[in-house]
Amino acid sequence: MARRNEKNLVVGLDVGTSKVAALVGEIKADDTIEIVGIGTHPSRGLKKGVVVDIESTVQSIQRAVEEAELMAGCEIHSVYASLAGSHIRSLDSHGITAIKEHEVAQADVDRVIDAARAVAIPADQKILHILPQEFIIDNQEGIREPIGMSGVRLEARVHMITGAVSAAENMIKCIRRCGLEVEDLVVGQLSSSYSVLGDDEKELGVCVIDIGGGTTDIAVFTDSAIRHTKVIPIAGDQVTNDIAAALRTPRQHAEEIKIQHACALSSEGVSENIEVPSIGERPARQLSRQTLAEVVEPRYEELFSLVRNELRRSGFEDRVAGGIVLTGGSAKMNGVLELAEQVFHTPVRLGLPQYVTGLEETIADPIYSAGVGLLLYAQQHRFAAGADLAEQAGLWARLRRWFGGEG
């Protein structure tokens, strides 16, 4: 992959609605990841997380990858890529199998996972992730690592995440047009959870909310396992549109105003004025930041209310004792944490990428949560692949089937 030691490099490619970020990580001798290259470029060609213009998406990916290659001093050939959009679905499943030698082996775990995946899903959806929640051996529940344990019957409860075949194919097509191979596609909230959540939070119960440009991705963890995922098609772009419409200003200026001056709490009573460019040939106007906050607050309040309702509907509202973790670029705005605490009535913190070294000042930003999470995901799954290459080959076969048109 590189002029560095190519075997030790992994690349995360976070293709979002508002930006593309490519992160190059080097796996050190002590199994930590050091960030050695970052490239970002405004995203052109995605809407609500889904590719709508292949050429523009390819150009954005190329620019970000070239910048990361330049900084890292390497040549990138393959990536772990993010996938988002409201086409992402999830369901829980359950599988049962007999333990062949009365002691659980990897083959038994593979068989019970295969049994759990044997559920009907729509023809236009493909399974992206099968995430074990717990294993049960002879009615003994709560087992996380069953290999080596004795028993007769093995059961698995899993959380399955599916995505639209067309959305996955288009994302892979864009990346391959850049001369890159796709090692794996990882849904946004799963990758973010790798970089912003601690083990104690996952154990106690936590909800991570990744607010991007086009979608808001939710993942709920309890007892150290993922329990619920959901994508809500409201995020930062809607806030920008609201500002553009309410203040009658071009969209690109609305984005700048949002980033530089917006606050999600109108009760803070910010009195200073800002200059708002007008459309057409009209002169710019002076408006107070208080007026801007009154435009922004209802949209964030609506978003958090939708998340709260989703938690309530899923039955996990009272099980996230660890609170709420907000991440993603649209979570950085002043007042967002305070507004979220008012809506959820539980502690809320901003999730910054953790568990990596190198370029700390640059990556200490929630816009890199998914990208750093992709590196951590890659590290974990590459070691699994080293233990058993045949297991990992299943993903490659799946990606090839998406292009080959097989079932």
N, C-alpha and C positions, 0 to 999 in steps of 0.2 A: 504494500500500500504506500511505501514511502522511501525516501532516501534515509530517513531514520530507520530504526529497527522495525521493519514493516509488520512483523508478527505481533508487536506490542501496541499497535495503534488501533483505536476504534473511532468511528465517526458517527455523530448524531446529526441528523438533518431534520430540523423542525420547520415544516412547511406550513405556515399559518396564513390566515386571511390578510393580516396587515404586514407581516414580515417573514422572511426566510432566514433562519439562523443555522449555520453549519459550525459544529464544534468538534475539534480534533482532540482526543484524549490519549495519553500514553499510560499504559498499565505498568506500574513500577514493580520492582522485585518484591515489595511488601504488600502487593495486591491493591494498592491505592491508585487512583487515577489522577494524573496531572494534566490540566488543560494546557495544551501547547499551541492551539490556534483557534481563532474565532473569526467567522465571516458573517456579516448580516447585509441584507438588501431588502428594500421595500418590496412587498409581495404584490405582484400584478397578475391577475388571472385566476384568483380564487374568490369565491363568494360563499359566506357561511361555512368555511372550511373545505369546500368542494371545488375541484378544478372546473372552471368554466371557459378558460382560454389556455390551450396547451402551449402555444408559442410564448405567450407572456410569462407563464409559469416556468417554462424551461429557461428563459433568460434570467429570471430572478434567481433560480436555483444555481445556474452557472456563475453568476456574479458572486453569490455568497460563498460557493465552494472555492472559486478562484482566490478570494480574499483569505479564506481559511488556509488554503494550500500555501499561499505566500507567507503568512505569519508562521505556520508550523514548519515550513521548509520541507514539504512532503508532497507526494502525488496521491490524490484520493481516488480509489477504485471502487469501493463499496461503502454503503452507509446503512445505518438503522434509521428508518424514517418514521415520522409521525403521521397519523391519519385522524382526521376529525370530521365533524359534520353531523347533522341531525339524522342521518341514515344509520348511525351507530345504535344498535339495540343490545339488550342483555336479557338473560334469563338464567335461572338456577336449574340444575339438573342433578340426577342421582343415578349412580351405577352400582351394580353388585356382580361379584365374581367369586368363584371358589379359589382358595389358596392351594396351589398344586402340591407343594412339598411340605405343607403345614408350617412353613415359615415364609413370610412375605419377601419376595424378590422383586427386582425392578420389572421383570416381565409381568408379575401380578399387578403392579401399579399401572403399567401401560394398559393392561387388559381392562381394568376397572375404569380407567379414564376413557378408553374407547367405548365402553358400555354406557358411560354417562353422556357421551357426545351423540349417541344414537337417538336423537330427538328430531322431530320434524321442524325444519325452519323454512321460511319462504324461499322459492327458487332463485330470487334475485339477491339473496344474502349468503355470505360465506362466513364460516367461523374464523375469527381472528385470534382469540385467546380462550384457552380453557384453564381457569385458575382454581386449583383445589382449595376448598374451604376447610374441610376436615375429612379424616378417614375414620371408619368404624370397623373394628375387628370383633366379630362375635358379640355384637351389641355393645361393645365398649366404645363410647363416643369420645370425641375430643382429641383424637390422635393426629399429630401433625406430620411425623416422620414414621411411616409404618414399616419401612424396610428392616428386616431382621426380627420382627416380632412374630410370635407363634399364633396360630389360629386356623380356622377352617373356612370362614367366610369373610371376605373383604368388601367393604362398601366405601363409596366416595361421594361426597357432596361437592359440587363444583359450581363456579360462576362462569357462564359462557358469554363472551362478547362477540357479536356478529357485526358485519358491515356490508354495505352494498357492493356487489361484485364490480359494477361499473365504476364506482368511486375509487375502489382499490386499484383496478386496472389502469384508470387514467393517471393516478398518482405514480404508479410503477412506470407507466409509459413516459411520463415527463422526466423522471429520474434517469431512466435508461437513455433517453434522448440526449442527456448530458454525458453519456459515456460511463455511467455508474451502475453498479449492481445493487440490488436491494437485499440486504441480509434478512431483514424482518420489517414488518409494519407493526407499529405499536400505537394504540389509541392514546389520545392526548392526556386524559386524566390519569391513566395508568403510569405513563412516563413521568408526569409531574409528581405523582405520589412517591416515586423512588427518590426524588431529590429533596422534597420539602417535609416529609413526615418522619418522625422518630418512631422507634419500635414501641416505646411506651404509649404513644398516642394511638397507634394501631391496636394495641392490646386493650386500652381503656375504651376506645370508640371515638372516631374522628371523621369529619366530613371535609374533604378537600374540594374547593371550588376554584377552578381555573378559568378566569374571565379573560378571554382573548379578544380579538377584533371581531370575529364573526360568530363564535359560539361560546357558551359557558358550559364547561364540562364538570360533572360532579362524580365523585367516588366516595363511598362510605366504607369504612373499615371498622370491624369490631372483632375482638378475640384474635387479633393479628391476621385476619383474613378479609379479603375484599367481599363485601356483601351486596352492594348495589351500585350501579352506574347509570348515568343519564346525561343526555346532551340537550341543552336548551338553546334555541336559535336566537337568543338576544344577548348582545355583548357590546363592546366598545364602539363598533360602527354605528349602532343605533343611537348611542349618545351623541356621536358626531353629527348624525343626520338631524337629531332634535335641535342641536345648537345651530346648525346651518339654517333650518327652517324658522326657528323662533327668532333668531337674531338677523335673519335675512342677509347671510354672508356666504360666499363661496365655500364649498365643502373643504377645500384644502386649507383655507383660513380657519374654518371651524375646528379642524383637527389640531392646528397649532394653538388655538385659543384653549381647547380642552386640555392639552398637555401642559401648557404654561400657567393657566389661570383658574381652571375649573376646580370647584369644591363640591363634594357630594352632600354637604350639610348646609342648608340655607340658614339654619338657626345660628350659625357662627357669626353671621352679620358682618361679613367683610365689606368695608365701605369704599375701598379704593376703586378708581375707574380704570377701564381698559379701552383701548382703541379697537373698534370693530370695523374691518373693511366692508364696504357695501358692494352689492352686485351692480353690473353695468358701469356707467360712468358716474354714479352718485358718489359724493364725498364720504369718507370714513366718519363714523360716529363714536361718541364716548358713551359707554354703558358701565354700570357698576358691576363688580364681581358678585354682588348680592343677586342681581337679576340673572346672571349666568348660573349661579347655584340653584335658583328656583326652577331653571330649565332642567338641570342635570339630576337633581335629587329624585323627582318622581320616577325617572327611568331606572335608577339603581334600586329604588324602593320596590318597583314592580319586579325587577329581576330577583331580588332577595326573597320577595313574597312567593314567587314561582318556585324557588329552590326550597323554601320552607314547606310549601304545599306538597312538593315532591317527596320530601323527607317524611312528611306526615302520611302521605299515601303509601309509602313503602314500609311504614311501620318502624322506622329507625330514628324518628325525631327525638325520642327520649333515651336513645342508646348511644348518643355521641357525647359522652361525659367529657371527652378530651377537647370538645369545642369545635370551632370552625377554623380552617386554614384557608385563607384567600391567597391566590397566586395568579400569575399571568399579568400581562402589561396593563390591563384595565383595572387592576386591583391597586395600583400605585397612587391613585388620586387622593388628595387630601379629603378627609372626612369619610372615606369609604368604610374603614374599620369601625368607626363610631356608629355609622348608620347601620352596618350589619349587626352590631351588638344590640341596637334598639329593636331590630326586626327579629333576630333569632333568640334574644334573651339568654345568651350563652357567651363565654369568652371567645373572642375572635383575634387571630394574629395574622400577620403578613408572612407568607411562606417564601423564604429565599433559598436558592440552591445551596445544598450542603454536601458533605461527604466527598469532596474533591479538593485538590490543591492546584496551585498555579493560576495566575491572572485573577486573584481573589477580588480585587477591587472592581474589575470589569464584570465578573459574573455574579456579583452580589446584587442581583436585580431580578425581580420576578419574571421578566420577559425571557430569561434563560432557564426557567425551571424545567420546561419540557425537554429542552436540548440537553441539559445536564442529566436529566432522568434517563434519556435515551442511552447515554454513555454508561450509566450504572446498570441499566437493563442489559446492554450489550456485554458488559463485563461478566455479569452473572450467567448469562446464557452461553457465552463463549466457553466458560469453564465447564458448563454442563455438556457442551458439545465435545469438549476435549475428552470427557469421560466416556461419552458414547456418541460417536458421529452419526450413527444410524438414526438416533432419536431426532436429531436436528434436521436430518434429511427430509423429514416429513414436511417441514415448512417450505423447503425449496420445491418439493413436489407440488405443494399447494399453489405456490406462486406460478409455477410452470403451467399448472392446470388452468389457472385464471386466464393465461394467455392462449393456451392450447384449446380451450373451450370444452375440456373434459368435465365430467360431473363432479 
